[in-house]
Structure formats: structure tokens, C-alpha cells
């Protein structure tokens, strides 16, 4: 006990001596207190909006019943190079067999009496079309008209009082805006996914037509095979696009989906229902994108608008006074900063329509009014398909002078669209140029009709495709 107390007293004495020495040697030293690092705000007075604050239920309820499931059957003939005795016994002709191919997609009801808009590639070459509503009622679909240039088609079912998805104004859609994709991916009917508008005016080069229009709305709403022809709607349940394609390395959704703007959809649908064909107004210009490199080359100060390389002779632009080197800034008050955007806006009008163009010429702006023309170079609207066209299952148009030069022809009539009929059964595809029938030259639509009406037997058709391949067909 005495040893322990002595040790404690010695330690206490040592501590007091050390404190005294430190106080006398360093009289002005103070002890610093370390405060925690301050919190720095990256933005001030901004309250983030939670995703739960956006309600998608109203839009979903308003649209899910107006989107249909489309199934197609396309009959193809397989030709064998050898005879299989087994197949010959059970199936007859050993060299040819008809094999049905199944397809599926979506569509949007746009009128109460059964008109439905979808993608052309959903119903292209289909022999049978089956439409199933959200309430599981099933109908046979009839093709009213197609437009390969925009990849749109209108079909119809015999029913009334159907739920309709109302059109919205796609020009007012903003990047970052919430949208819903409604369709039938992988045959999963009535599927709704959400995302935002990622970009507008996208050209992804998937339509292979001379007069194609690609100005897609890009979205990150999940879209997969089977969604084609379905609805892209805003949070009010208004149709702002028709889902058409995805950009993917695997064939499934990877975050990039594309929809045709509803304003263009509405115009094409209206034309197909009223005329059976699209009344497309053309400006008649060769145009180019304006980027930093091109602007530097041409000495352009601003990166806005679309550059006019040259107006086409006899076209609407030339007659309106547009010159090479002009920059088109607006069409009827809508800004156009890309080739796709300009094509989309002009595509909203018919031949004979007047459009007001805001252009920049040598740094000065001016307004020019152009009267749009059709493919034949006139302001006339195209007639509905004739009875002969309906029997053949095709739509024709005369070749322009530019096309005749391009394909090195002196005459010919283009098969612009092929549906169910004689030509399709014979193997004729869209893009075929008919130059003769039964040895007689076909220079116009009148020549075509006369040749078809002059014989009651077998028709021999000669011509070529756009690729230059010469092909001959025959049918009874």
C-alpha cells in the first residue's frame, strides 16, 4: 500500500512540474479547435421534383384501349431443288410448297368507325390481317393505303363506337418531356412503358425510298419488337408519335427508340383515307446540313437553317425565287435546323399548298412564298387508284424526267406500292419500273391501262428495278 501511494504521488508531482515549466516557457500558446468542413451547395433554392410527382395513370387509362394488337399471315412459296418422296406423297407438288409466315405489331385507333394507323412494315405483303382490341374482340383488317416513304399505313375494321387516341401537336413536344409508349412487345398485349423525349428530328436512315421522310422523335421509353405501330403519348394521353424503330445491337431495347411525329402521321392518315394515296407536296431543292465545318467552308456566321445547294429546274423553289446558297430558316413560322426537320415540315402539305419560307441570303433575311408541286411537277392532286389498279393490287405513277435520266430510260411507269393482287402473286415488288406489256411500250398511265385492257389472256411484263436489275413477269 505504501509503495502504491508513493508511486501515485510521484506521478502527480511530475505532472505539476511539467505544467509549470510549459506555462513559463511558452506563455502565449493557445489550443486550436478544429471545426468540421462546411457543406457547399452546388445549386441554391432548387427543390428536385420526385418521380412520384408525375402521374402516368390518366394517360395510360386514356390510351390503352385505343391501341390494338395486329397479327399478320404472309404466304410464301418455297421451291425445292430435289424431290422428297415423303413430301410428294403427303403434299403433292414436290417442287413448290406454300409456307405461311407470321408477324405481329401494334396499331392506334384514330376514328370511332374503325380506321387504324400502323407502320407499313407491320402489314407489308400480308395476306391476312387480324386485329385484336384491348377487350379481346377480334376483327379482320383491310388495308386502306400505305406510304413506304414514311413507313405508315392505314387499315380498317368493321366496327363503330371504338375508343380513339386523340392527336396531339408534335411540334410542341419538348426534349426532356415525359412520354408513354403503349403497344404489344413480344405479344405482351396492352403494355405501357415510360420515358422522356431524348431528341427530335432524328434521321436514322432506315427508310429506303427516293422521297423518304425521316424526322423521328427519339425516346428512352422501352420499345421492343411488337411495339411497331403503337402509340407514343404525352402525359395528357394525346398521340405525339407512332413507335417505329429501335437502335440496338441485340434486336431488343437498349435505350434508343424512335417514333414518327404525330403531325406527319395525321396528314398521311388523312390522305390515305380520303384519296387512297399520299398527296405529297414537294419544294424541289437539293439541300445540305449546316455544321461547323461546312459553315467555315462557305463563310457562314450562324449554324442555323438548311443550306440550298441548288433548286430543281421547274420546281416550286425555283419558281418562288429561291437560289443556290440561300439558307431556309423557317417553314410557316416553324424553325428548321436540319434536313430532316425541313422534310418533315414540307411533308405536312399537299401539292398546290402555299408555304411561307423565311430565308437568309447574303446575311439578310427575307420571306418567300412557294407553291408546292407533286412528283410529276404539277400542283394537281393524285386520283384515287382505279379499278384496274385494285385488281392488280398496285399503285402506279409516271417517272419524272430526273428519274428517267437517273435510270437511263426513255420511258416507264413506276410500281410505287404493291398490295394483294395479281402483281404480287406474280412476284412484282414496289420499285419495279414497267417499260413494256406484251411487247408494247409503256410511257404513261394511259398506256398502262390500255395495255392491260387490250388482252384477256396472259400478260408478259418487262422492266427493271431501281438497282438496274432487269426482270420479266407474267400472269393470267
LINFENTA-V742087 format. One record per backbone hydrogen bond with DSSP energy under -1.0 kcal/mol. CO is the residue of the C=O (numbers start at 1). NH is the residue of the N-H. Records with the same first field share a line. If there is no record, write none. Layout:
CO: NH + NH
This chain:
1: 5
2: 6
3: 7
4: 8
5: 9
6: 10
7: 11
8: 12
9: 13
10: 14
11: 15
12: 16
13: 17
14: 18
15: 19
16: 20
17: 21
18: 22
19: 23
20: 24
21: 25
22: 26
50: 53
51: 54
56: 60
57: 61
58: 62
59: 63
60: 64
63: 66
66: 109
68: 107
69: 132
70: 105
71: 130
72: 103
73: 127 + 128
74: 101
76: 99
78: 97
84: 88
85: 89
86: 90
87: 91
88: 92
95: 80
97: 78
99: 76
101: 74
103: 72
105: 70
107: 68
108: 117
109: 165
111: 114
112: 162
114: 157
115: 110 + 111
116: 155
117: 108
118: 153
120: 124
123: 126
128: 73
129: 141
130: 71
131: 139
132: 69
133: 136
137: 133
139: 131
142: 156
145: 154
147: 150 + 151 + 152
149: 213
152: 147
153: 118
154: 144 + 145
155: 116
156: 142
157: 159
166: 239
169: 172
174: 177
177: 197
179: 195
180: 233
181: 193
182: 231
183: 191
184: 187
185: 188
187: 189
191: 183
193: 181
195: 179
196: 220
197: 176
199: 218
202: 216
209: 212
216: 202
217: 259
218: 198 + 199
219: 257
224: 227
225: 186
227: 230
228: 106
230: 243
231: 182
232: 240 + 241
233: 180
234: 237
238: 234
239: 168
240: 262
241: 232
242: 260
243: 229
245: 258
256: 247
257: 219
258: 244 + 245
259: 217
260: 242
261: 265
262: 266
263: 267
264: 268
265: 269
266: 270
267: 271
268: 272
269: 273
270: 274
271: 275
278: 280
282: 373
283: 317
284: 312
286: 309 + 310
288: 307
291: 295
292: 296
293: 297
294: 298
295: 299 + 300
306: 328
307: 288
308: 325
310: 286
312: 315
315: 319
316: 320
317: 322
323: 326
326: 308
327: 360
328: 306
329: 336
330: 358
331: 334
334: 331
338: 342
339: 343
340: 344
341: 345
342: 346
343: 347
345: 348
346: 349
349: 281
350: 353
353: 372
355: 370
356: 332
357: 368
358: 329 + 330
359: 366
360: 327
361: 364
364: 361
366: 359
368: 357
370: 355
372: 352
373: 282
374: 377
378: 374
386: 390
387: 391
388: 392
389: 393 + 394
391: 422
392: 423
393: 419
395: 416 + 417
397: 414
400: 404
401: 405
402: 406
403: 407
404: 409
412: 399
413: 434
414: 397 + 416
415: 431
417: 395
421: 425
422: 426
423: 428
429: 432
432: 415
433: 464
434: 413
435: 442
436: 462
437: 440
440: 437
444: 448
445: 449
446: 450
447: 451
448: 452
449: 453
459: 475
460: 438
461: 473
462: 435 + 436
463: 471
464: 433
465: 468
469: 465
471: 463
473: 461
475: 459
